[in-house]
Amino acid sequence: MSGHSEPIRQAVKEGRIQGQHSVNTWLSLLGELDRYKVERDSLRHRCSKLAGRALFVLSLMGTATYLIWLFSQHRHIHPAILVAAYALDLVLAGMIIFGTVGYIWLRGKVVINDFSLLLIPALKMIKDDLKPGSLIKLKLDLRGPVKEKILRERKLPPGDYVKLTETIYSDRWLEMEAVLVKGHRLIFRITNKYLKYKSTRRNPRGKFKFKTKWKKIVTVTGSIRPNAQRLQIDPVKLQDSKISGKTKFKSKKGGSCRLSRKYKFKPNAIADSMTVTPKELIGLSLNLCSFLSPSAPGK
């Protein structure tokens, strides 16, 4: 974490970042967080590579050391050769341990991809539509599906498996509120629902095989609160609008309205880059803005 600012160090340590800043400040902070993530992933890959290569070399060197030891039982071999072989084996074993521990430790520092794939591009796209000088309120949870977010864990009928377990996580990772040029407030909430299936199967040879599958359901909710002095929800536009069957609409008290939509993905792991595209998020906000009309004179 050397070279990173204190807010980013704190965000990585706690798995959260929140506050009210200008769009440029947020882009700077999130850009730095994204660079940290890239560095962490690269280092984890190098640790994995180190452990794998050291294990391969150790398997060869172990055979060589055994042959040297066998040869030394029948013929005289300088002790230094055998000592050097043992020392090299120990070095390789140390490299395996170092690489494996490093990989496991860095794996525990997972930062989900969603903020870099969705939030950063979306902020860049709406930057010119924000009210000059306004602050964006953001609350991000970067930890992904951790134990405290488990909604339910249960055993399912095994079927063809020996054992089948389902774990459901609910992860509201984004809450955002911004003021647009015309004065209305745009609010987004994004919740990732993870479904984890751990199965145990027994093959014909009697060996047990374990497998984990993931499903990811992303629910995006966008709300708009118009500036009552300038804008209002137009009931005619609401009635005439063609909302997709996949999108749910709700009119709220106080003259605001809300749209929500679910997206389903099947990632290979929790860190997979599967989430809503920035264009889909911006499209939802444009749909919300299309319901607005200038307030009637005298209001």
C-alpha positions in Angstrom: 0.0 0.0 0.0 3.0 2.3 -0.1 2.5 5.3 -2.4 -1.2 5.5 -1.9 -3.1 8.2 -0.1 -4.6 7.8 3.4 -8.3 7.6 2.1 -7.4 4.7 -0.2 -5.4 2.9 2.5 -8.4 3.3 4.9 -10.8 2.1 2.1 -8.8 -1.0 1.5 -8.5 -1.7 5.2 -12.2 -1.3 6.0 -13.5 -2.4 2.6 -15.6 0.8 2.4 -15.4 4.3 1.2 -18.0 7.1 1.6 -18.3 10.8 1.7 -19.4 13.9 -0.3 -17.0 15.2 -2.9 -16.9 16.9 -6.3 -17.0 14.6 -9.3 -13.3 15.4 -10.0 -12.3 14.4 -6.5 -14.3 11.2 -6.7 -12.7 10.3 -10.1 -9.3 10.9 -8.6 -10.0 8.8 -5.5 -11.6 5.9 -7.5 -8.9 6.1 -10.1 -6.3 5.6 -7.4 -8.3 2.7 -5.9 -8.5 1.1 -9.3 -4.7 1.4 -9.7 -4.3 -0.3 -6.3 -6.6 -3.1 -7.4 -4.5 -3.6 -10.6 -1.3 -3.7 -8.6 -2.8 -6.1 -6.1 -4.0 -8.5 -8.8 -0.7 -8.3 -10.6 1.2 -9.1 -7.4 -1.2 -12.0 -6.6 -0.6 -13.4 -10.1 3.2 -13.2 -9.6 2.9 -15.0 -6.2 0.9 -17.8 -7.9 3.4 -18.0 -10.7 6.3 -18.2 -8.3 4.7 -21.0 -6.3 3.8 -23.0 -9.4 7.2 -22.7 -11.0 9.1 -23.5 -7.8 6.9 -26.6 -7.3 7.7 -27.8 -10.8 11.4 -27.3 -10.3 11.3 -28.9 -6.9 9.7 -32.0 -8.4 12.6 -32.3 -10.8 15.2 -31.4 -8.2 13.8 -33.8 -5.7 14.2 -36.6 -8.1 17.8 -35.4 -8.9 18.6 -35.2 -5.1 17.3 -38.8 -4.6 19.4 -40.1 -7.5 22.5 -38.3 -6.1 21.8 -39.9 -2.7 21.5 -43.3 -4.2 24.7 -42.9 -6.2 26.5 -41.8 -3.0 25.7 -45.1 -1.4 27.8 -47.0 -3.9 30.5 -44.5 -4.9 32.2 -41.7 -3.2 30.7 -38.3 -3.9 31.9 -35.0 -2.4 29.6 -34.1 0.5 29.3 -30.6 -0.8 27.3 -31.8 -3.8 24.7 -33.5 -1.6 24.6 -30.5 0.7 24.1 -28.1 -2.2 21.2 -30.3 -3.6 19.5 -30.3 -0.2 20.0 -26.6 0.2 18.5 -25.9 -3.2 15.5 -28.1 -2.3 15.0 -26.0 0.9 15.2 -22.8 -1.1 12.6 -24.1 -3.6 10.3 -25.2 -0.7 10.6 -21.7 0.8 9.7 -20.1 -2.5 6.6 -22.4 -2.6 5.6 -21.4 0.9 6.2 -17.7 0.3 4.3 -17.7 -3.0 1.3 -19.6 -1.5 1.1 -17.5 1.6 1.3 -14.3 -0.5 -1.4 -15.5 -2.8 -3.8 -16.5 0.0 -3.1 -13.2 1.9 -3.7 -11.1 -1.2 -6.8 -13.1 -2.0 -8.3 -12.0 1.3 -7.9 -8.3 0.1 -10.4 -8.7 -2.7 -11.9 -5.5 -4.0 -14.9 -6.1 -6.3 -14.6 -5.0 -9.9 -18.0 -3.2 -10.1 -16.8 0.2 -9.1 -14.1 0.3 -11.8 -16.2 -1.2 -14.5 -19.4 0.7 -13.8 -19.1 3.7 -11.5 -15.9 5.4 -12.9 -17.2 5.4 -16.5 -20.7 6.4 -15.4 -19.3 9.4 -13.5 -17.3 10.5 -16.5 -20.4 10.2 -18.7 -22.6 12.4 -16.4 -19.9 14.8 -15.4 -21.2 17.6 -17.8 -24.8 17.1 -16.6 -24.1 17.8 -13.0 -24.8 21.1 -11.3 -21.6 23.2 -11.2 -20.1 23.2 -7.7 -22.4 20.4 -6.4 -21.1 17.5 -4.4 -21.8 13.8 -5.1 -22.7 11.7 -2.1 -21.3 8.2 -2.4 -21.3 5.2 -0.2 -19.4 2.2 -1.5 -18.9 -1.3 0.0 -16.0 -3.0 -1.8 -15.9 -6.3 0.1 -18.2 -8.4 -2.1 -19.9 -11.4 -0.7 -18.5 -11.7 2.9 -19.9 -13.8 5.8 -21.8 -10.9 7.4 -23.8 -10.4 4.2 -25.2 -13.9 4.2 -29.0 -13.9 4.0 -29.5 -17.6 4.0 -27.5 -20.9 4.0 -29.2 -24.2 3.5 -28.8 -27.7 2.2 -30.6 -28.6 -1.0 -31.9 -32.0 -2.1 -28.7 -33.5 -3.5 -30.1 -35.1 -6.6 -27.2 -36.5 -8.6 -24.7 -35.1 -6.0 -23.7 -36.5 -2.6 -24.1 -33.0 -1.1 -25.4 -29.7 -2.3 -25.4 -26.4 -0.3 -26.8 -23.0 -1.3 -25.6 -19.8 0.2 -27.2 -16.4 -0.6 -25.5 -13.1 -0.1 -27.1 -9.6 -0.3 -24.6 -6.9 -1.1 -25.7 -3.3 -1.5 -22.4 -2.0 -2.7 -23.4 1.4 -4.1 -25.6 4.3 -2.9 -25.2 7.5 -4.9 -26.9 10.9 -4.9 -26.1 13.7 -7.3 -27.7 17.1 -8.3 -28.2 17.6 -12.0 -28.0 20.9 -13.9 -31.7 21.6 -13.8 -31.8 21.1 -10.0 -33.3 17.7 -9.6 -31.7 15.0 -7.5 -30.7 11.7 -9.1 -30.3 8.7 -6.7 -28.9 5.3 -7.5 -28.8 2.2 -5.4 -27.2 -1.0 -6.7 -27.5 -4.4 -4.9 -25.6 -7.5 -5.9 -27.3 -10.7 -4.9 -24.9 -13.7 -5.0 -26.0 -17.3 -5.0 -23.2 -19.8 -4.2 -23.7 -23.5 -4.8 -21.1 -25.9 -3.4 -21.5 -29.5 -4.6 -19.9 -32.8 -3.8 -20.0 -35.6 -6.4 -18.6 -39.1 -6.2 -17.3 -40.5 -9.5 -17.5 -44.2 -10.5 -14.0 -44.8 -9.1 -15.2 -43.7 -5.7 -13.3 -40.4 -5.6 -15.0 -37.3 -4.3 -15.0 -34.1 -6.4 -15.9 -30.7 -5.2 -17.2 -27.8 -7.3 -18.5 -24.3 -6.6 -20.8 -22.4 -8.9 -21.9 -18.7 -8.7 -24.9 -16.8 -9.8 -25.1 -13.0 -9.6 -28.3 -10.9 -9.7 -27.7 -7.2 -10.0 -30.6 -4.9 -9.0 -30.3 -1.3 -10.1 -32.8 1.2 -8.6 -32.9 4.8 -9.8 -35.0 7.6 -8.3 -35.5 11.2 -9.2 -36.6 14.0 -7.0 -37.3 17.1 -9.0 -36.7 20.7 -7.9 -40.3 21.6 -7.1 -39.7 25.3 -8.1 -38.7 24.4 -11.6 -39.7 20.8 -12.4 -42.4 18.2 -11.6 -43.3 14.7 -12.5 -45.6 14.8 -15.5 -48.5 12.3 -15.0 -49.3 12.4 -18.8 -45.7 11.4 -19.6 -45.8 8.6 -17.0 -49.0 7.3 -18.5 -47.7 7.4 -22.1 -44.3 6.1 -21.4 -43.4 2.6 -22.6 -41.5 0.9 -19.7 -39.9 -2.4 -20.5 -41.4 -5.4 -18.9 -38.1 -6.0 -17.1 -38.2 -2.6 -15.5 -40.5 -1.9 -12.5 -41.9 1.6 -11.9 -43.2 3.2 -8.7 -44.5 6.7 -8.1 -43.6 8.0 -4.6 -45.1 10.6 -2.4 -43.6 14.0 -2.7 -43.6 14.0 -6.5 -40.7 11.6 -7.1 -40.6 8.4 -9.0 -38.4 5.3 -9.1 -37.4 2.7 -11.7 -35.7 -0.6 -10.9 -34.4 -3.5 -13.0 -32.7 -6.8 -12.4 -29.8 -8.3 -14.4 -28.7 -11.9 -14.1 -25.1 -13.2 -14.6 -23.3 -16.5 -14.2 -19.7 -15.6 -13.2 -17.0 -18.2 -12.6 -15.9 -16.5 -9.4 -16.9 -13.6 -7.2 -14.2 -11.4 -8.8 -15.5 -11.8 -12.3 -16.1 -8.7 -14.4 -19.9 -9.2 -14.8 -22.0 -6.2 -13.9 -24.3 -3.6 -15.5 -22.8 -1.5 -18.2 -22.5 2.3 -17.7 -24.8 2.8 -20.7 -27.5 0.9 -19.0 -27.2 3.0 -15.9 -27.2 6.2 -17.9 -30.2 4.9 -19.9 -32.1 4.5 -16.7 -31.4 8.0 -15.6 -32.5 9.4 -19.0 -35.7 7.4 -18.7 -36.3 9.0 -15.3 -35.6 12.5 -16.6 -38.0 12.0 -19.5 -40.9 12.0 -16.9 -40.2 15.6 -15.9 -41.8 18.8 -17.1 -41.6 22.5 -16.0 -43.7 23.3 -13.0 -47.0 25.1 -13.8 -46.9 28.9 -13.4 -47.5 30.1 -9.9 -46.0 27.0 -8.3 
